[in-house]
Amino acid sequence: MTDCQTRPARVRRGALASVAAAALVAGGALGAGFVQPSTPALAQALPKTPIEAPEHPPGSFANVVDKVKPGVVSVKVKLDASASSDDDDGPGQGSGQGRGLQNVPPQLREFFKRFGQNGQGGGMQGMPQRQGQRGAVGSGFIISADGYVVTNNHVVDNAKTVQVVLDDNRTLDAKVIGKDSKTDLALLKIKDEGSYPYVQFGKAAPRVGDWVVAIGNPFGLGGTVTAGIVSARGRDIGAGPYDDFLQIDAPINKGNSGGPTFNVNGEVVGVNTAIASPSGGSVGLAFAIPAETVQAVVEQLRTDGKVARGYLGVQVQPVTKDIADGLGLDKPKGALVDHAENGTPAAKAGLKSGDVIESVNGNAVNDAKELSRKIAGLKPGAKVEIAYLRGGKQDTATITLGALPNDTKVASRGGDTSDGQPRLGLSLAPAADVGLSDEGVVVVEVDPDGPAAAKGIEQGDVILDVAGQSVSKPSEVAERIRSAESSGRKAVLMRVKNQKGVTRFVAVALSKNAG
């Protein structure tokens, strides 16, 4: 929420939205120029019943805007002078740690940066500012008559004071009730008692193609309205462990962070949080936190001031096609357990490395991220039924969830994606012989052009088991590979521990001369 300076090839997170856009729909009638099918076969392939035309887009969003605009606010923040900064863009570009910037590729770092911590106070580029003053500007919306306000965590993080500017231009002091960095949400409360206009959350999730309206405070220009459609659902943009964003094409810009996205009924369907852009301005790629996530988080912030999440205690990775082949699965689906931490609910229930979690309380788990979201969406103490696959057989476990420790990172690693080659390309030795480990076989040498190297296996790694069976000698590795081949497996699954003690599963394609 500061200046208008932009930089090329950046993905911006935070400030979002707003240059009003008019949508022109060009259409043409199929009339005299329409050519009939020239063959009976082609004619038969055409639908017997014409496809009905969809409903016309609204001629105006004015009625929706009139209804909801009084419930949208601008958020002004003065920052703690001791707040750290990793601003690498110079003055006028915002700062802050965001979400793990040190682990984020350079081309995505801007996506995670908190905008507005640069002392510009939402003003335009080049406006003077008093030395030492640091502030931020974002957006928010009122969700109750007594003045509770939803915004982004990155808007109010490190806030010394917070104010909200209402649609009637009143500026009121507010306090932070609670924040959740994992979903980038925060709940504020207007300090002045009174009855405030408020908006409501949608009762149903929007569909791809639905019209949406965004209202916010881009570049400090409060009350700005833009419109577009829902472009996609379920986007994982790497912002956090529970990513499940709506993608919208309503113009969203710096300063819209925390502002609402409405459906045509005037219900909140998302909270604008980030944009992807090569230029720094809106290019039609904006991301909003879905309303169902917002409601669950806000309810806990209102009652407890923090979010308590369920904790299973497993490290998981995606089931890729290669891994599915190695496990004998029909298709890549579910979450593969790397490791069940000692003393956790998962370990106590008997979950083990190599298990594939298929569902939670009867709801299918498609991938590792989805498992993380499902478990985190439940409260500590909740009982869940986990269905899993072990050694080709299905089983279930009833588990009482623990509480996610504050410093715990939900482990959801990337899986193997390369295709593999005709041989492993490894030289092996018993790990015990070299004093490296009491179990497994150590990788002595790696052919840089071999499939194992392509899978990330390195010299010094220890192969603990192959095809679900422990190994202690190179001959056992070869035996497990031959056995997997003879059973018709397309790939062999190995559990590997690196020199830092981290274990993961690696699937390598099989061939007769593997070794």
N, C-alpha and C positions, 0 to 999 in steps of 0.2 A: 503494500500500500503506500508506495512512495512515488518516485518519479516515473517518467515514461520511458526511460532509457531501456533499450533492448539490445540483446546480443544474439548473433546467429547460432544456429545448430544447438539449441538448448531445449531442454524439457523443463517447464516451469511447474512448481508445485506451490500452491498457496493461493495467491491472489487470483481471483477469477473474474470475470465477466462482463462485459457489458456494452457494447455499442448496439443500439437497436437495429434489428435487421428486418427488412421486408422480404417476404418470400414470394417469388414470382413463379408460378407453375405454368410452363408452356405445354400446350396440348394441341393435338390435331385430330380431326375426325377421320374415321375410315369411311370414305364415301365412294364416289365414282372411281377413284383411283385404286381401290382395293382389288387385287387379283385373286380370283377363285382358284382353289387347288386344281392342278391340271391332271391329276391321276386319282382314280377311285381309292387306291391304297392310302394316299396322303389325306384324302377327304375323311376316310374312316378313322385316321389317327387323330383328327381334331376333336376337341371336346364336343359331346352331343348337346350339352347345355352351356350357353355362353357364361363366361365368368362375370359375376356381378361387379359393377363398379364400386369401389370403396366409398365410404362417406367423404363428402367434401371437407377439406380443411376449414377451420373456423375463419369467417370473414374478418374477424377482429378478435384480439385478446383483451380488449379494453375492459369488458365486464369482469374477467378474471382478475386483471390487474387492480381495478377499483376495489374489488373484494378483499384482496390479500395484501396489498401494498402497505396499509397502515401497520401490519404486523412485522414488517421487515425493518431492521435497524442497521445503522453503521456502528462499528465498534472501534473506539479510539483507545490506544494503550500507551502508557508511559512505561518504559522498560527499566528494570533494575540495572543500574550503571555497571554492576559487576558481571552482568551476563556475558558469556563468552561469545566470540564471533569467529567465523571461518570464512568471512566474506572474501571471495577471490575475484570479485568483479569491480572493486573500487567503489567510490561513493555512489550512492543512489541505486544499489542493487540488492539490498537486503542481506541478511546474515543469519547465522545460527547453525546449530548442528543438524537440525532436521532428524532423519532417521538413519543413523549409522553411515554417514557420508564417507567415512574412511573405507568402507567396504563396497561402495557403489562405483560403477564405471564412470569415468569422467564425463561422458556424454549425457549421463543421467543425473549428475549431482545437483544441477540447478533445480531439477524436479523436486528434490527433497528439502530445499532450503526454505527457511521461514522468511517470508517477504516482509519488508517494512521496518526492520530493526536498523534503520540507518539515519534516524533523526530527521527525515524529511516530513514526517507527520502526514503523509498522504498528499503532499503538495506536488506540483508539477516540476519537471526538471528545471534546475537553475534557480528555483526560489531560495531566498536566503534563509538560514536557520541559525539559531543561537548555538554557539559552540558548547558541546557537551550534552545537548538535549538529544535524547534518543526516544523514538516512538514508533508505533506501528498502527496501521489502519486496516480493518477488515470488514466483514459483514456478519450478520446474524439474524435470527428471527425469534419472536416471542411465542412461547408455546402454552402459556397459561395467563389468566387474567391477573394473577398476582405478580407477574413480571419475571418469570423464568425465561432465559434466553439461551439458545443453542448457537454455538459457533465452532470454529476449529481450534484444536489445542495449540497449533503453531501460531495462531493469532495472539493468544494471551499468555503463551509460555514466557516465563521470566517477567511477567507484568508486575510493575510496582503499583500502578493505579489503572483502573478500567472505567471507561465511560461509554454509554450508548447514546446515539443520536436517533431520536424517533422521527417518523415521517413528517410530524408537524414541526420539526426543527428543535424540539426541546432536547437539551443535553443533560443526562442524568447519570449519577454515579452508580456503579455496579460492583459486585464482588464475585470472585470466582468460587463457585461451590465445589467443583471438582473437575479433574482433567483425566483424559486417557490417551496416552501417547501412541498406544498400539493401533487405535482406530482413528487417531487425530481428531478427537471430539472433546469439547469442553462445555460445561453448563455454568451460566452466569445467573445472578439474581439482581434485579434493579432494587436499589436500596430504598427509594422513595415508595411509601405505601400508596396504593391506588389501584384502579381497575384499568388494565391495558388491553388494547386490541391484540388478539392473538390468532395464530393459524393452527391448522390441524394436520396430522399426518394422514397419508393415504391409507385406505383400507385394503387395497390390493396393489401388488407390484406392477409397475408399468411394463408394457410389452415393447419389444423392438419395433420402432416405427411410430410409437405414440408421440403426439405433440407435447412439448414441455416449454415452460416459461421460467427464466431465471431472473431474479431481482437481486441487486446488490450495490456495492460501493466501489466500482472499478476506478483506479487512479484518483480516489477521493471524491468521485462524482456520485454521491449517494442517490438512491432511488432510481437507478438505471435498470431498464427492462430489456431483455433479449429473448428471442424465441428460437426453437429448433425442434429436433426430434431425439428420441432415444436411439442411438446408433448401435449399441450392443449392450449386453449384460455380462456379468461375471468376469470382468477384466482384472487380471493380476498384473499390476504395474510395478511390482517390487517395492512398494512403499512400506509394507509391513507384513507381519505373519498372517493376517486375516484378510488380505485383499479380496474384495468382491465388488468392484466398482461398476456403476453405471457409466457408460460412455455416451455423451451427448454432444450435439453439434451446435447448441445455442452458444453464441459468442460469449466467452468467459475470459476475463482478463485479470491482471494484477489488482487486487483489492476486493475481488468477489469471494475470497476465501471465507468459508463459514456461512455463506448465503444460501438460501433455499432454491431448489428447483421444484416447480409446481406442475401438476397435471392440469388439464383443461377444466377440471372441477374445482381448482383452487386448493388442492391438497398437496402437502409436501411429499415428494417422492424421493428426494435426495438432498444431500448437503454438498455444495460445490467445494472441491478440495484441490484439484490440480489440473494443469493443462500440459499437453505435449506440443511443442512448437519449435521449428527451426529458427524462428525469428524473434521469439519472446512475446509476440502478440498472438491473438486468437487465430487459429487456422482450422477450427472446427473439431478439435480433438480435446475434449474436456472430460473430467472424471468426477463423479459425485458418489458419496457414500450412500448406499440404499437406505430408505426410511426404516426398514425393519431392523437394520443394524443400529441405526441412530436411536430408535425407541428403546431397544434393550439396554444400550449403554447409558442413555440419559436417565432411565428409571433408577439404575444403580447409583449414578452420580447424585441424583436428587435425594435418595434415601441414605446412602452411606458415604458419599463424597469420593468414592473410588469404585473401581470395578474389580470384582473377585471372579476369577475364571476357573473352570474345572481343569484338573490336571491328571493326565493319565500316566505320564512318566515314560514315554517311549520316544526314541529318535526314529524318524521314518523317512523314506525316500520314495519317489514315484516308481510305479511298476511300468518300465518301458517295454517296448516290443521284445527286445533282446532278453530282458529279465523274465517276461512272460513266457518266452520260449524255453528259457532255462528252468522255469518252474512247471512247465507243462500246461500253462493256462491257455485258454482259447483266445483271449484278448488281453491287452494291457489295461488292467483296472484294479483299483484298490490302493492301499498304502502298505508298503513293505517295511516291516520292523527291522531296523538296523540293530537296535539295542534297547532292552528294557532296563532302566536304571534301578539299581539295588534299592530295596525298601519302598519303592513306589507302588501305587495301586496296580499298575500293569504287571510288575514283577510278582506281587503277592497273588495275583490272579492266575499266574502261570504263563503269561505271554512271553514268547521267546524270539530271539533273533531268527529271521527267516519266515516268521508268520506273515500272512497277508491279510490285513484287516479289510473286510468286505462291507460291513454295515455297522451302524450305531443305532440301537433301538429300532431296528427294522428298516432304517433309511440307508440306502446304498451309499457307499463311499467310493467316489470315482477316482480320487487321487489323494496324495498326501496333504495338499493344501486344504482340501475339503474336510479331511479328518480333523485337522487343526481347528478349523472354524466350528465344526460340530461340537467338539469337546469344549472349546473355549466359550461356546454359547450356553453351556450348562454351568450351574453353580456348584461350588464345592459341596460335597455331601450327597450329590445326586447319584442315584443308581442307574447304571446303563448296561444294556446288553450288547456285547461286542461279538459279532460273528466274524470268524477268521478261518483261513485255510492253512493247514499245516501238513506237509508231506502228501498233498493231494487229497486230504480228507478235511471236511468241514467240521467246525466245532464252535461252541459259544462259551462265553464267560460273562458272568454278572459281576460288575466292578463298581465299587463306591469311589467316586472321584475325590481326589484331594484338591488342595488349593494351589494354584500356579504361583510359585515363588516369584517375588518381584524381579529378581535378577535372572529368571529362567528365560531362555530364548527357545521358542518352539522350533525344533529342528526339522527342517523339511528340505533335504538336499536335492540338488539336481541329479538326475539319473544319467546313465550311459546312453549316448545317442548315436555313436558311430556303428557301422555295420559289421565290423570285425573282418578278419582275414583268415586264410587257410591254416595258420599255425599261431600258437601263443607267443612265440618269440621270447622265451624266458629260460634262464639258467637258474636252477634251484638247489638248495641244500637244506638239510634239517636245521631248523632254527636253534635247537638245543646244542648242535655241534659247534656253533659259532658263539654260543653264550648269549644270544640275542633274546631268546624267549624259551619258555618251557613247552611251548606248544607251536604247532604249525611248521611251515617251511618258509625259509627266507629267500627273497629274490636276490640272487647274486649278480645277475647281469640281465639287461633288458635290450632287446633288439629295437632300436629307435624306429625301425620301419615295420615292426610287428604289431599285431592286433592288441596285445596287452599294453604296449606303450600308448597306443591310440586311446585305450580306456583309462589312461592315467596311472597305471601301475608303474612304480618306480623302484630303483635299486634300494634295498633295505626294507621294503614292504614285507609283511609276513602274511602268507595265505593261511588262514585258519581252517577253512573247510571248503570243500568242493562238492557241488550237487547235494548240499545238506548234510554231508558227512565230514567229520574232522579228519585232518591229515597231519602226519608228522614226518613223512618221507616223500621225496620226489616221485618215487614209484607209485605211491598212493594217489598222487595227483594224476599221473598218467592213467592209472586204473579207473579212477572216477570219471575221467574224460571218456575213456573207451566204453565204460558202462552207459554213460549218457548218450553216446553215439549209437550204441546198439539198441537202445530203447527208443530211438527215433527223435531224440531231442535236437532242436536246431541250434541251441546254445547251451553252454554250461555256466552255472551260477557259482561264483566264488565269493567268500567273505574275506576281506582283506583289511589288515590293520596297518596304518602307516606309522612312521617313526614318532609321531606325536601321540600315538595311542588311540587315534580315531579310527573306528571301523566303518566299513561301507560294503555294499554288495556290488559286484562287477559281473556283468554277463558278457561272455566272449563266444562268438559264433564258432561252431564246430566243423571239423573236417577230418578226414582219415589220417592225415599226416600231422595232426596237432601234437605239439609237444615242445 
